[in-house]
Amino acid sequence: MTYYDRILAISRRYNLASKLPYVLSVMAIVCGFMTYWALTRDNPLGEKSRFIIFFIYLDLTILLLLAVVIARRLVELWIEHRRGLKGSKLHVHIVALFAFVSITPAIFVAIFSALFFNIGVDAWFGKPVQDALQQANVVAESYLKEHKKSIGIDIESLKRLYAPHMAYIIESREDSEKQEKISEDLSNKARDRGLAEILIFEGHKNPRTLGRSYFTISLMLEDLKESLTKAHDKPGDLVIIDSTVKDRVRALIMLDQTTNTYLLVGKFIDTNVLKHVDLTKSAIKDYAALENHRADVQVTFVVFFSIVALLLLMAAIWVGLIIADLMVKPITKLIEAAQAVAEGDLTIKLETHALNNEIDDLCRSFNRMTHQLLQQKQDLILSEKKSTWADMARKIAHEIKNPLTPIQLSAERLKRRYLKEITTDPDTFKACVDTIIRQVGSIGSLVNEFSNFARMPEPKLESIDWIELCQQSLFLQSQAHPEIDLAFESDFKTYSAMVDPLQMGQVLTNLLQNSINAVVENQNSLSNPKIRLRLYEENSILYISIDDNGPGFPVHERNKLLEPYYTTRERGTGLGLAIVTKIVSDHYGRIELEESKNLGGASVVLSFPKRDKKEKDANECHTIS
């Protein structure tokens, strides 16, 4: 495998192609700030200009890569739009809006920034600024000239004072007392004239000190050879010394040419003024350098601003593309789901994302709508089936019930009239007649059950306590079946509701009887048959569950048990759960067949939403009309 193939394999494994735009966007923002930092901390005309050039190349590289990525994505959007994919038009519109909102301000800001910068640069190099710098330089130079002039007056005065006495001063160099007097006199003269130091010495090649004032800074007289040479070559001329001590100015003059003696005087200067003088000179120097490269500076700043602006603009466009994807993706799914619903698929469900906006609310509302439509469709189908079965039951009951009475009466008459006359095997005759009468009675009971199902009356609502109704139903069954562990659980002490007590009593009786039948028929495999009746509330919905530890409901076609005449028991009519479903539906409730999580058998869950008085009245009016 070549090096190129390895790079492709790693790229596919970690999906680097999809992550590249995000990395480039972050790098664009970081490089924008780094470029600004480099531009503000560095002098574009100085020695570090290569550092800035590096950022220019880096910004341009990221800019080109971002442009390629964005162009590729825009081409994909255009292809999707041409193919007519769902949501592509909205996607293109949102991207165009983001691009317009991003590009328009960037263009105006770039134009006005360039204009204002050029105007500012022109103002920097205008005549008022030049005059101000020149005046500052003149003031600084005048300050130094004033001090030099003042020190020149002082040194001429001291020369006239000490020149006639140089023979005495030279003779006193071996006498310490005379030296002390000379130093004291020099110190007094320095104090009276406001001088920092006064120094008298002889010789210009090998200088030797003859007298000095107190607090005179020690000097290496050998360092004054250049200044001494000037003073020696031009006797009587004042020589200003470039001192390393920045708080004073020093001057040198020859005292006496015959004795080759010299006088050095130092005077204090304000250090703050000297600092301002240095700053002024440095500013003038930088100003002159910038003025020579004025056009380069303007171009440099405009290029930098344009690159940074384009980088941030590209990053903003890519962020806009990402936001557009986040917005359009759920809308596209919503369009596809709506089309599926229009084609009859009510089982479709939209996934909600953590955007926490109206699109999520719309997806949740759509899911609720499809769920309600599916329930209504199922209820409608069930209602149609019930109506069909009820009509069939009515006709069957009518057709069968008519001949049953004559058959039963005829059988009873035969038994009474001819039983005594039968001499041959009368017991067989009696058994056959009793069988006819008994079977006719069974058929009559079945026909009556059909009739009851077909003529299910409308519920007569009244306020009842669910707790009391459940306890009564459970008590009756516990008395009839003491061998079964029947228990009642409730989250309330009382719970009032508007229901038909007779019909709801029939519902609880039928469901409890079904559970009893299930555990009794399987009592050989159950050591402790259990049935639990529970009453609880969640989200303003009343739930009534009946659980047992029997074999449970069949996994496949479980909901068919709610349909009329469908049963898994040998002697069942298939009308018990159908009647329960009809009564629960008339009370605006729902019934669900599940597996018991606690007991492991079957679980029947009834749910009844809370209904206020206005809703009840409206439903009653609608029923009457």
N, C-alpha and C positions, 0 to 999 in steps of 0.2 A: 504494500500500500504506500502510495506516494505521500509526501507532506501535505499536498493540496487535498488529497482524499481524506486524510486524517482531520484536517480542519473542517471539511464538509460533514464528516461523521459527528464530530463534537458539536457542530452547529445544529444538526438535526436532533441530537440527543437532548440538548438543553434548550431547544427551540429559541436559539439566539436571534433569529430573523424577526420574531414577534417582539422581542425585548429591545432590539436595537433602537427603534424610535423613542422609547422612553428614556433610554440611556443618553441618546443624543439631545433630547429636550432638556434633561437635567444638566448635561455638560454645557449646553448653550447658555443656560441661565448662569451657571457658575463661571464660565469664561467671560460672560458679559461683565460680571462684578470684578473678576480678576483684571480684566482689561482696564476698567475704570480705576482700579487700585494702582495698576502699573502706570497709568497715565498721570495720575495725581501725585504719585510719590517720586516720579522720575522726570528728569529733564529731557525732553525729546531731542535737544541739540547737544546733550552731554555725552559722556563716555558710555552711558548705559543704554543707548538707543537700540542696541541689538536685543536687549531684553524686551523692549516694546515690539520690535519686529517679529520676535517669536510669537507673541500673542496675536499679532495680525495674521500670521500664517495659520495659527491654530484656529482662530475664529473663522477664517475663510474656509478651512477644511471642514469644520463642523457645519458651516453654512451650506456648503455644497452637498454634503451628505444628507442634511435635513431636507434640502430642496428636492433631492432625488427621491427620498422616502415619501414626502408629501405629494410629489408629482405622481408617483406610482399609485398612491391611495386615491388620488383624484381620478386617475384613469380608471381604476376599478369601479369607483362610484358612477362614472359616466357609462361604463359598459353595463352595469346593473340597471341604470336608468334606460338605456337603449333596449335592453331585454324585457323591460316592463316588470321587473321583480317587485313584489309587494313592499311598500315603504320606501322604494328608491326615490320617488319624487320628493317626498318629505325630507329624506336624507340629503338630497342635493340642495333643497331650499334652505335647510338649516346650516349646511356647510357654507353655502353662498352668503348667508346672513352673517355667520361668524367671520368669514373672510372679509366681508365688507366692513363690519364693525371693527375689525382689527387693523385692516390696511388703511382705511380712510384717516383715522386719527394719527396713525404713524406717519403718513405722508405729510399731513399738515404740520405735525410737530417737527419733522425733519426739515421741512422748508423754512419754517419760522426760526428754528434753532440755528440753522446755518446762517440765515440773514442776521439774526441778533448777534451771533458770534462774530461775524465779519464786521458788523457795526461796532461791537465792543472792541475788536482788535484795532479798528481804525481810530477809535477813541483813545486807546492806549498809546498809539503812536502819533497822536495829534500834537499841535504846537503847545497847548497849555501844559501837557505832561512834560514835554521837552523843556519848556521854560521853567517849570517847577523844579525839575532835576538840576538844571543848570544853576538856578538860584540857590538851591540847597548846596551845590558844590562851591559856589562863590562864597556863601556864608561860612562853610567849613574852612575854606582856604583863608578867608579874611580873619577867622578866629586864630588860626595858626600864625598868620602874618603879624597879627596884633601882638601875640606873645613873643614872636621873634623880634619884633621892633622894640617891645618893652625890655626884653633881655639884652638887646643891643645897647639901649640907653644905660642900663644898669652896669653892663660890663665896661663901657667907655668911662663911666663915672669912677668905677673901682680902679681902672687903669690909671687915670689921672691921680688917684689917691695913693696907690702903692708903687707906681713906677719910680718916683724920686727916692724911695726907701729900699730899693732892691739890694743895694750893697749891705745894708744893715740886716735884711732878711736872710741873705746868703750867709753872712757871718754868724747868724744866730742858729744855724742848723745843727751845731754841735752842742748848743746850750739848751738844756731841757726847760729851764725856767723861761727863757726868752721864747722858746717854741710854744710854751703854754700860753704866754701872753699874746703871741701872734694868733693862735687858734681862737682865743677868747675874743680878740678884736674882730677876726673874720666872722665869728658866730654872731656878734652884735650887729655887724654890717648886714649879714644875711637876714637877721630878724627884722632890722629896720626897713629893709627893702622888700621884704616878702619873698626872699629867695630860698630855694631848697638846699643849696650847697654852694660853697666857694672853695676852690682848690688852686694853690700856686705851686708850680714845679719848674725845674730847669732841665734843659736838654731836650732835643726832639728825637734823637736816636735812642738814647738810653735815659728816659725821663726819671727824675728823682724828686720826690715830694719835699716842698719847703714849708708848707703850711696848709691847714685845712680847717674849715668850720666844723662845729659839732654836727652829728647826724648826717655827715656826708657819706654817701654810699661808696664803698670801696670800689675802685676801678683798677682794671689791669691797664696801666698806662701804655703797655706795649700794643694794646688794641687800638690806640689813638694815633698810631703812626701815620696813617693816611691823612687824618685831619691835621696832625702836627706838621706834616710836610707842607700842606696847603698854607698853614699859618706862617711857617718859616719862609716859604717862597714868596709870600705876599705880606710883609710886615705891616701891621696896622689894619689889615682886613679881618672882618668878623667871619668866623667859620662855624656854621651850625652842624652839630654832631647828630648823626642818626643813632640814637640811643636805643638799647634793648629794653630799657625801663620805660614803660608806656605812660607813666603818670607824670612825666616832666619833659621839658625841652632843655637842651644843653647847648652852650656856645663857648667857643675857644678864641682867644686873641693873644698875640705876642705882647708881653709887658715891656721887655727891654731887649733890644737887639744885641746890645753889647754883652749882656750877661746871658743871653739866650734863655730868658725866662718867659713863662706863659701863665695865663690866667684862665681858669675854667669855671663857668657859672652855670648853675642849674635852677630852673623855675618850675613850680608845680603847674600842671594843667588838669582841668576837670576830666576824669576818666569817662564819664557818661558822654561828654561832648566828643571825646576821641572815638568812642564806640559809634556814635552817630556819624562821625566823619568817615569811619571805615565802611559803615553800612551804605552811606551815600555813594562812596566811590565804587563799592561792589554793585550797587543798584545801577549806577550809570554804566558800568562795564557790561552787566547783563543786558541792560536796555539796548546798548549799542549792538550786542551780539544778536539779540532777538530782532532788532530792526533790520539787520543785514539778512536774516532768514525769515522775514515776515511772511512771505508767500508760502514757504515750506511749513511754517507753523499752522497757517490757516488750512492748508491742504491736509496736513496730518490730523488736525482735530476733526475736520469734516469727514475724512475717511474713517477715523475711529468711531465717530458717532454713527455713521451710516452702517458700519459693520455690526456694531452692538445693537443698533435699532433693528437691522435685518435679522440678527440672531434671535432677539426677543420676539420679533414678529413671527418668525418661523415656528418658534416654540409655542407661541400663542395659537397659531393656526393648527398645529398638531393637537394641542389641548382641546381646541374647538372640535376637531375631528373625533377625538375620544368622547367628548361630551355628547356630540351628535350621535355617535354609536350607542351610547348608554340610553339616550332618549328614544332613538328610532327603533332599537332592537325590541323593547317591550311593545311598542306600538305596532311593529310589523307582526309580532306574534299575536297581538290582539286582532289585527285584520285577518290573519289566517284562521284564528279561532272563530271569529264572527262568521267567516265564510263556511267553516265546518258546521257551525250551528245552523246556518241557513240551509245546509244540505241535510240536516237532520241528526247530526252527531252531537248529542247533549252530554256525552261523557268527557269531553275535552276539558282540560284544566290548565290555567296559566300559572307559571311560577312567578312569585313576587321576589323582587330584589330589595336590598337594604338602601334604597334611594331616599325613602321617607319623603315622598312627594305625591302629587295628585295622580301620577301614573300608577304608582303602587296601589293607591286607593281605587283607581279605575279597574286594575286587574283583580283586586279582591272583590269589587262589586260585580265584575263579570263572572267570577267563579260562583258567587252567591246566586246570581241570576240563573246560570246554567244548572246549578244544583236544584234550585227551586223549580225550574222548568222540567228537569228530569223527574223530580218528585211528582209534579203535577201531571206529567205525562204518564208516569206509572200509576198514579191514583186514578187518572182518567181511564186507562186500560183496565185497571182492576174494577172500576165502577161499571164500565161497559160489560165486563165479564159477569159481574154480579147481577147486573140488570138482565143479561141474557139468561143466566142460570135461574134467576128469580122467575122470569117469564116462563121458562121451560118447566120449573118446579110447579108453578101455578097450573099449567096445562096438564102436567102429569098427575098432579094431585086431583084435579077435576075429573080426568078420565078414569083414574083408578078408583077414586073414592065412591063413585056411583055404583059400580057392581059389587063393592065389598059388602055393603049392608045386606042385599038379597042373599049373597053367598053365606054370610054368617047366620042369617035367620033360617035359611033352608037347612043348614047343617044342624042347628039346634033343634029344628022341628023333626028332622029325621031321627035324631037321637031320642027325643021324647016319645015319638009316635011308634017307631019300629024297633027300639032296643029290646022291648019285652017279647016281641014276636020272633026275634032272631033266635033260633035254637041251635043252629050250627055255628060254632065259634063266635059267640056274642062279644067276647073280650076284644077280638080283633076288630069287629065292627065299631065298638066303642072307642078304641084307641085311634082308629082312622078318623072318626068324626071329631074327636078331641084335637087331633093334629090339624085338621082343617080349620077348626075354630081358633086354635092357638096361632096358626100361621096367618090367618086373616087378621087377627088382632095385631100381630107384628107388622103386617103390611099397613094396617091402619095407623099404627104409631109412626111408622116411617112417613106415611102420607101427611100426618099432622105436622111432623117436623119440617117436611117440605113446605107446607102451608105457612108455618110460622116464619120460615126463612123468606118466603115470597112476600109475606105481609108484615115485614118488620116495621113496627110503628115508629113515628117520630119521637125523639126523646122529650120527656116532660121534665124540664129543668127545675131544680129546687136546691136550696142551700143544704149541703150535707157535710159531715165531718169525715174525711177520708180515713182518719185513724180508726174511728169507730166502725166504719164499713169494712175495713180490712180485718180488724180483730174479730168481728162477727163471722165473716166468711171463713176465717182460719179456725175459729172455735168449732163451727159445725163439722168441718172436715176432721179436726183432731178427735172429736167425739166418735166419729164413724171409723177412724183408723188410728187407734191408740198405739199401734206398733210402729208408726212412722214418727220421726222426730220433726215436727213442724214448729217453726219459730218465726217471730215477727220482729223486724228492726225498723226504727224510724228516727229521723233527725228532728222531729217535732213532737210536741205534746198534743197539739190540735192543728188541723189544716182544713179550712173550709173552702168549698168550691161549689159552683153551680153545675150539677150533673143530674141525670136521671138515676135515682138510687136503685130501682128495680133492674134496669139494664146493666148498670155497673156491677150490681151484685151478681147478675148472671155472668158477666165477663170474668170476675174473680173466681166464681164457682167453676166455670168451664176450664180456666187455666189451671187452677189447683187440681181439678179432677184429672186433667191430662198428665200433670206431674205425678199424681198418685198412681195412675195407670202405668206410667213408665217405670216407677220404682217397684210397684207390686209385681209387674210382669217379669221383672229382672231381680226379684228378691233372693233368688238362689245364689246370685253372684254378689249381692250386697249384704254386708254384715250389719250395717247400720244405715238404713234409708233415711235421707234427710231432704227437707224442703224448706227454703227460706223465702219469706215474703218481706221485701224491703221498700221503704218509702223515703225518698230524698229529693233534693232540689239543686239544680245547677243552672246558672245563667237565666234565672226566672222561668225555668221549665221544670214541671213536676214529673218525676220519674217513679214508676212502680215496676219493680223487677221480681220475678218468681223464678228461683233457681232450684235445681235438684241435682242429685248425684247419680242420676240414671244414665242410660246409654247416650243421651243427647240426640240432637237432630242430625239427619243425614247431611253430608257435606254438599253433595250435588243436588240442585233443584230444591234447596231448602225453602225458598220463598213460595214454591208451589203449594206448600202446606196451607197457605193462607187462601188459596183458591177453593171454591165450592167443589165438593165431591171428590177431592183429592185426599187420600189418606194412606198411611203405611200400616195401619192396624187391620187385622182380618175382619173384625166386626164393626169397624168404624164407618160412619156415614160420610165423613169428610165435610160436615157442616159446622162442627164446633168452633174451629178457628175462623171459619168464614163468617160466622155470626159475630164472634168477638171482634173481628176486623171491621165489620159493618158498624157495630155500636161505637167502637173507638173512633172511627172516621166521622160518624155523626156528631161526636163530641170534639171534633177538630184535633184529634190526637193521631199518633202514629204507633204502630206495633212493629217490633223488630225481633227476629229469631236469631239468637247468638249462642255461643258456647259459654258456659259458666266458668268464670275465672276463679271463683272461690271453691265450688263444689265439684267442678269437672264434668258436669252433665249438661243439661239443656238450660237455657236462660231466655225467658220471654220478657222484653222490656217495653213498657207502655210509657209514652211521653205526651204530656198535655201542656201547651204553652199557656201562660197567664193571659186572660182576656178581660179588658175593662168593660164597664157597663155600656158605653157607647158602641163598642164593637159588637157586643151581644145583641143590642137593640137593632143595629143595622143588619145583622145577619138574620134576625127574626123577621124584620120587615121584608128582606129580600126573599126569604122562604115563603112568606105569606103571599107576596106578589107573584 
